[in-house]
Amino acid sequence: MSPPHEFDLVVVGSGPAGEKGAAQVAYFGKRVALVERSPYLGGASINTGTVPSKTLRETALYFSGLRQRGLYGVDYSLREGLTLPDFMYRCRAVVETQRDLIAKNLERHGVEVIWGEASLPDPHTVEVRLGAGGVRRLTADVILLATGSSPHRPAEVPFGHPRIHDSDSILALDQGLAEIPASMAVIGGGVIGIEYASIFTALGVRVTLVDGRERLLPFVDGEIASRLQARLAELGLQWQLGVRVERVDTSESGVTLALSNGATVTADVGLWAAGRQSNVAGLGLEQLGVKLGNRGLVLVNDRFQTSVPSVYAAGDVIGFPALASTSMEQARVAMVHAFDLKYKEQLSGVIPLAVYAIPEVAMVGLTEEQCRERGLRYIAGRALFERSARGQILGDPQGVIKLVIDPDSKRLLGVHIVGESASELIHTGASVMAEGGTIDRFIDAVYNYPTLTDVYKYAAYDCLVTLHRLQGDAALRPTGSALG
């Protein structure tokens, strides 16, 4: 009989999936160790991704006075004398606070943190090359891989140049520059590219976004993506869509891109945000028999178990949607399955997504395009934030909530929002969808006044107008005044 393992669980990585997976199991009295190779806890979410970029968004709004333009109709200008260290200061303060909170959470749950580089020589062992020197072998019943992802770096791009950055190194921009750059080229029109392009545009930087696709954010409802693009263009963001970068030239003062359409883009700084790849190098997963996909994605089943039964994986390392929110829940589901905890046995089928651009975009459920692809009958209703007093107060009358519904049952199929607080507002629609609810929930509800949430009610009434028109029931068709 083999001796018992030292731990019930060893987690590799301390991002959202790693932290919550470790805490979930330790909460139920299991012996848990967590291995982290970085000098800091929190993974990309805390140190280079979610939290830093969202903090920079709020900082940009504050220093630029952009919200004041919406509120008072006056031109905004960058706060005089603002430097890059000033701009980055709040970001680093928030990051340090979040690292401390994660450390306290792991300590509170009795999770042992081990600093070093992990590899898996067998299905129940994690070998750690310790940061302080030496090697420690950890044995465990279960191993959870939560190593996250890193920016994809095309070989032809000279990332060693001080004027070229990815989404990690852009957070150290102030180490090479004192002043905010006058111009920037952002390559990649995905979530990260859009977020950073809007942040720097809000600061008055002349930003050009380059992407090989004809439209932004292909997973977002087309109408909402178009509204976002129009709003960003109003702020001054310039576009080069449907083109590729064919050559990159650098100089001491900046970067020049030669594009496939014959155009050139010259900027002080170039930011590459064209995809990510899983952090699996050095883990020895292929030798262990763990199946991998494109760019190192770890392949898992619906309980986040890999092809090796004792090894689970969650978070960015397994790919889309690669969100902190879903990563946490994936890890919890994985650990409930691994230890038969009978607690949270499956991931919700209703997952809200948000893009923290300026303005925010959020969605849950099906888009119009997806409904058409699946041959589903649907109708859409929408309402601008200008219908709400709160929208006027906040200075965002152009924001919109769009509802996609089944015309036969009035069941909510999707919610799509662009505008102030979209990332918060989406949860109201997600809750209704999770219960299989209809738009009657919005019509029957009483919302505080003034709030943006009551825009759901107007969007629901807009759906009813279309429904009654389709049904041809003139006697039941609401009038414009009835909807007010």
Secondary structure by P-SEA (a helix, b strand, c coil): ccccccccbbbccccaaaaaaaaaaaaaccbbbbbbcccccccccccccaaaaaaaaaaaaaaaaaaaaaaccbbbbccccccccccaaaaaaaaaaaaaaaaaaaaaabbbbbbbbbbbccccbbbbccccbbbbbbbccbbbbcccccccccccccccccccccccccccccccccccccbbbbccccaaaaaaaaaaaaaccbbbbbbccccccccccaaaaaaaaaaaaaacccccccccccbbbbcccbbbbbccccbbbbccbbbbcccccccccccccccccccccccccccccccccccccccccccccccccccaaaaaaaaaaaaaaaaccccccccccbbbbbbccccbbbbccccaaaaaaacccbbbbbbcccccaaaaaacccccbbbbbbcccccccccccccccccccaaaaaaaaaaaccccccccccccccccccaaaaaaaaaaaaaaaaaaccccccccccccc
